[in-house]
Amino acid sequence: MNDNIISRREFGMAASAAGAGLITSSKGLAANEPSGPPLNYWSGLIESPPTYYEVLEPVGGSTKPPMVLICGGGHTGACYLATVDGRPGWAQAFVRAGYKVVVPDWPGVGRSGYIPLDHLTGDVVVEGLGKIAASLGQPAIVMTHSMSGAYGWKLLENHGQHIAKLVAIAPGPPGNIQAVSDIVSETADTVVVRGSTTMTINLKQPVVSDRNFVEVKLVGKSAHFPREYIAVYASSLMPIPPRLLYQRRNIRGSQLKVTDLSNYRGKRILAKADFIYLGDHGIEGNGHMMMLEKNSDALAGRILSWIENS
C-alpha cells in the first residue's frame, strides 16, 4: 500500500472523529494538593513482547472504562504515578474519579525486560501495548504523551475494537503528516539528522537525554515545573532505544503510518480532533511534562471533563 495513501487532511478528519489533543499555553496557575486515594494495586507482565504494567483501581472496583496511560520517550509509567515534587500523579487522580488505571512501560524499556536493540521498533511497542488493551475485557480509554503519540494512532488502527477513546497529550504525529528529517551525515552505525534540532543517533546504543535537552525541551519555559527538582528529574530518565528514536525523527520516512482508517470511524479522538488549548480554559504556563508539574491536578481535571462529557 502506498505510504501516502492517507493524506494529512484525511488523517486530521479521522482524528477529529476519534480522539483528543491537549496543547499547552503560556502563563501560570496553582493547584490543590490532595492526598492519594485508597486503592487496590497489582502488576503484570505480557510475555511476548515483554511488556510490564501496573494497575491501580478504586477499592470496590470501577464501573467506568479502564484507562491506559502510555508514557513518552525517556520515561516509564512512573511519570504518571507521582509528580516531580512527590505528590500523587495523574494515575491517582483518575482513580479518585472512579477509573481503573493501567500504567505500562514500553516493551524493552524500564521493567518490561530486554529486547535486542536491532529488534525494538515502534511496531513491537504497539504490539505489546495492544495486548495489554486486549486483556482488559472492555474497550479502554488510551492516553499517549509526546513520543508515544504515534503509537496511539497505530494502536487505534490495529486494536480499535479495544479502544473507546484516545487522548493525546502534546503528541508526536504519525509518519503520514510528519516531515522527514534531513540527513546531515551517515556511517554504518550512526546518522546525524537535522530537524527542529540536530541529533546524532548511534543505532548500536540507546540515546540518553542530557541536561540541556531536559532544560530546553522537557522543562522549557514552564512556570509550573519546580526547578529545584530538575537534577533529580534528569537523573531519573531512561535511555531511548535507538531505532525508536530513528523512527520518531522520521528518518527516511520510517515513522509509523496510519494506512487503514476503518477503526477510526465512530471513535471520539478528542472531538474534531477537539484540540484543547489550555489557555482558553484558564490553565497557562505549562511545559511539555505537564503531568509532573505543580498544577497537574487541574490538568487531570480538564482531561476528565473531556472524557466524561464527550
Legacy VTK file of the C-alpha trace (Angstrom):
# vtk DataFile Version 3.0
C-alpha trace
ASCII
DATASET POLYDATA
POINTS 310 float
0.000 0.000 0.000
1.304 3.476 -0.846
2.878 5.179 2.190
0.982 8.355 1.366
-2.406 6.717 0.857
-3.788 8.743 3.770
-3.191 12.455 3.413
-2.655 14.976 6.197
-6.202 16.282 5.661
-7.740 12.798 5.730
-5.856 11.927 8.918
-6.949 15.147 10.590
-10.570 14.494 9.670
-10.406 10.954 11.004
-8.718 12.079 14.202
-11.466 14.635 14.614
-13.926 11.789 14.872
-11.847 9.735 17.252
-9.655 11.492 19.865
-8.132 14.440 21.702
-5.065 16.618 21.639
-4.028 18.674 24.644
-1.952 21.724 23.745
-0.118 23.899 26.277
-0.118 27.675 26.535
1.984 30.145 28.454
1.184 31.679 31.878
0.669 30.373 35.469
-1.903 28.697 37.755
-1.768 26.978 41.151
-3.331 23.646 42.098
-4.666 21.868 45.156
-2.628 19.054 46.677
-4.974 16.191 47.650
-3.659 13.071 49.308
-3.717 9.797 47.397
-6.963 7.824 47.322
-7.343 4.351 48.843
-6.845 1.892 46.032
-6.028 -1.641 45.058
-2.739 -2.203 43.263
-1.139 -5.023 41.322
1.259 -5.510 38.434
1.645 -7.866 35.496
3.817 -8.737 32.516
2.856 -9.578 28.946
5.234 -12.361 27.903
5.823 -11.521 24.244
6.887 -8.871 23.561
7.712 -8.413 27.254
5.569 -5.524 28.489
5.319 -4.637 32.175
2.282 -2.844 33.550
0.856 -1.678 36.858
-2.829 -1.467 37.759
-4.408 0.958 40.219
-8.103 0.571 40.948
-10.564 2.110 43.399
-11.303 -0.035 46.413
-14.556 -1.755 45.492
-13.750 -1.759 41.776
-14.849 0.501 38.935
-17.879 0.717 36.661
-16.115 3.011 34.184
-13.929 2.090 31.202
-10.314 1.330 32.162
-7.695 3.934 31.336
-4.287 3.048 29.837
-1.653 5.773 30.373
1.289 5.482 27.949
4.436 7.474 28.670
6.632 9.358 26.219
10.270 8.816 25.302
12.894 8.718 28.052
10.257 7.901 30.682
8.454 4.927 32.167
4.954 4.666 33.578
6.354 6.174 36.782
5.746 9.646 35.311
2.013 9.088 35.878
2.401 7.809 39.441
3.942 10.868 41.107
4.790 14.459 40.273
8.393 15.611 40.271
7.897 17.114 43.744
6.418 13.893 45.133
2.649 14.455 45.064
0.229 11.773 43.772
0.211 11.738 39.983
-2.386 11.548 37.234
-2.921 7.838 37.836
-4.211 8.543 41.353
-6.275 11.500 40.115
-8.073 9.222 37.668
-8.550 6.559 40.359
-10.130 9.246 42.564
-12.556 9.851 39.700
-13.537 6.179 39.730
-11.367 4.704 36.960
-9.260 1.574 36.879
-5.869 2.792 35.616
-3.285 0.684 33.775
0.236 2.119 33.521
2.630 0.210 31.214
6.300 0.564 30.396
7.104 0.246 26.705
8.321 -3.209 25.618
12.099 -3.353 26.068
12.117 -0.310 28.378
12.074 0.031 32.161
10.710 -3.076 33.866
9.467 -4.653 30.640
12.601 -6.731 30.153
15.201 -6.825 27.413
14.607 -6.760 23.680
17.671 -6.547 21.403
18.117 -3.018 20.095
18.057 -4.243 16.482
14.563 -5.690 17.036
12.937 -2.971 19.128
10.797 -0.916 16.726
7.565 1.013 17.013
5.633 -1.969 15.691
6.935 -4.056 18.610
5.920 -1.360 21.090
2.424 -1.191 19.587
2.120 -4.977 19.702
2.874 -5.108 23.434
0.615 -2.187 24.296
-2.133 -3.650 22.120
-2.003 -6.927 24.032
-2.492 -5.021 27.282
-5.537 -3.234 25.850
-6.939 -6.545 24.578
-6.536 -8.142 28.022
-8.795 -5.659 29.828
-12.126 -7.192 28.858
-13.723 -3.966 27.647
-12.698 -1.023 25.425
-10.289 1.304 27.206
-9.559 4.996 27.207
-5.983 5.239 25.926
-3.772 8.229 26.722
-0.466 8.933 24.994
2.144 11.617 25.536
4.836 13.062 23.305
6.832 10.354 21.505
4.138 7.759 22.166
1.644 9.799 20.134
2.488 7.782 17.015
1.902 4.560 18.964
-1.583 5.725 19.940
-2.605 6.425 16.331
-1.313 2.982 15.315
-2.959 1.316 18.311
-6.284 2.724 17.191
-5.708 1.370 13.689
-4.581 -2.100 14.809
-6.613 -2.584 18.000
-9.536 -0.183 17.613
-12.044 -2.717 18.915
-10.294 -2.478 22.303
-10.167 1.350 22.405
-13.121 3.539 23.352
-11.415 6.950 23.253
-7.942 8.289 22.574
-6.459 11.239 24.442
-3.154 12.547 23.064
-1.090 14.885 25.260
1.325 17.092 23.247
1.587 14.106 20.881
4.046 13.182 18.182
2.279 12.677 14.837
2.119 9.585 12.633
4.517 9.404 9.701
1.728 10.391 7.306
1.925 14.013 8.386
5.414 14.317 9.914
8.230 15.928 7.980
11.138 13.653 7.084
14.368 14.656 8.857
17.267 15.860 6.736
20.303 13.578 6.945
23.464 15.614 7.592
25.890 12.683 7.586
25.820 8.917 7.999
28.034 5.878 8.690
27.206 2.187 9.009
26.162 2.668 12.660
25.335 6.358 13.077
23.216 9.020 11.447
23.208 12.752 12.079
19.878 14.407 11.278
18.618 17.957 11.231
15.075 18.852 12.179
13.967 21.194 14.954
17.329 20.206 16.484
20.402 18.403 15.133
20.859 14.943 16.619
23.301 12.052 16.305
21.769 8.591 16.638
24.025 5.555 17.113
21.962 2.507 16.177
24.091 0.334 18.478
23.471 2.382 21.619
20.453 3.756 23.489
20.222 7.547 23.485
20.462 9.358 26.824
18.811 12.748 27.303
21.410 15.253 28.502
20.792 18.101 30.952
20.487 20.657 28.150
17.690 18.650 26.470
15.900 18.358 29.809
16.076 22.086 30.495
15.286 23.273 26.955
12.760 20.696 25.718
11.198 18.902 28.689
11.083 21.783 31.186
11.406 24.696 28.772
9.723 27.932 29.861
7.276 26.203 32.176
6.016 28.346 35.037
4.946 25.207 36.926
7.947 22.874 36.890
9.678 23.102 40.308
13.199 23.865 39.155
14.828 22.710 42.379
13.982 19.189 41.193
15.473 19.397 37.688
18.655 17.498 38.583
16.721 14.688 40.266
14.300 14.536 37.357
17.114 14.444 34.773
18.816 11.572 36.608
15.591 9.545 36.525
15.241 9.474 32.731
15.648 6.255 30.759
17.806 5.758 27.649
15.694 5.718 24.481
16.211 2.656 22.234
17.867 3.976 19.064
15.523 2.556 16.434
12.562 4.068 18.243
14.252 7.468 18.118
15.195 6.902 14.474
11.514 6.420 13.720
10.498 9.359 15.918
12.664 11.627 13.763
11.037 10.054 10.694
14.376 9.323 9.072
13.776 8.063 5.539
10.043 8.118 6.246
10.345 5.420 8.925
7.798 6.764 11.436
4.708 4.581 11.935
1.959 5.500 9.483
-1.792 5.033 9.575
-2.806 3.072 6.464
-6.361 1.979 7.340
-8.910 4.314 8.923
-11.581 1.668 9.488
-11.114 1.571 13.259
-11.119 5.369 13.484
-14.715 5.708 12.390
-17.148 6.195 15.245
-14.405 6.924 17.808
-14.051 10.138 19.768
-10.452 11.320 19.433
-10.983 14.470 21.455
-13.755 15.586 19.129
-12.824 17.370 15.940
-9.843 16.408 16.914
-11.071 18.508 19.814
-7.816 20.380 20.362
-7.885 21.762 23.881
-5.769 24.892 24.204
-5.208 25.161 27.916
-5.105 28.955 27.938
-8.706 29.004 26.751
-9.629 27.223 29.989
-7.636 29.389 32.390
-4.691 26.974 32.608
-1.497 28.683 31.495
2.255 28.392 31.836
2.771 24.647 31.440
5.681 22.935 29.735
5.991 19.597 27.974
5.926 17.412 31.107
2.630 18.753 32.420
1.755 15.589 34.363
4.778 16.270 36.612
4.127 19.949 37.257
2.631 21.863 40.172
-0.827 22.236 38.615
-1.047 18.616 37.463
-4.403 18.075 39.170
-6.001 20.976 37.281
-4.812 19.386 34.038
-6.128 15.964 35.066
-9.471 17.614 35.769
-9.571 19.108 32.282
-8.828 15.699 30.741
-11.546 14.063 32.825
-14.018 16.755 31.785
-13.479 15.891 28.122
-13.590 12.141 28.720
-16.822 12.273 30.678
-18.629 14.880 28.563
-17.634 13.918 25.014
LINES 1 311
310 0 1 2 3 4 5 6 7 8 9 10 11 12 13 14 15 16 17 18 19 20 21 22 23 24 25 26 27 28 29 30 31 32 33 34 35 36 37 38 39 40 41 42 43 44 45 46 47 48 49 50 51 52 53 54 55 56 57 58 59 60 61 62 63 64 65 66 67 68 69 70 71 72 73 74 75 76 77 78 79 80 81 82 83 84 85 86 87 88 89 90 91 92 93 94 95 96 97 98 99 100 101 102 103 104 105 106 107 108 109 110 111 112 113 114 115 116 117 118 119 120 121 122 123 124 125 126 127 128 129 130 131 132 133 134 135 136 137 138 139 140 141 142 143 144 145 146 147 148 149 150 151 152 153 154 155 156 157 158 159 160 161 162 163 164 165 166 167 168 169 170 171 172 173 174 175 176 177 178 179 180 181 182 183 184 185 186 187 188 189 190 191 192 193 194 195 196 197 198 199 200 201 202 203 204 205 206 207 208 209 210 211 212 213 214 215 216 217 218 219 220 221 222 223 224 225 226 227 228 229 230 231 232 233 234 235 236 237 238 239 240 241 242 243 244 245 246 247 248 249 250 251 252 253 254 255 256 257 258 259 260 261 262 263 264 265 266 267 268 269 270 271 272 273 274 275 276 277 278 279 280 281 282 283 284 285 286 287 288 289 290 291 292 293 294 295 296 297 298 299 300 301 302 303 304 305 306 307 308 309
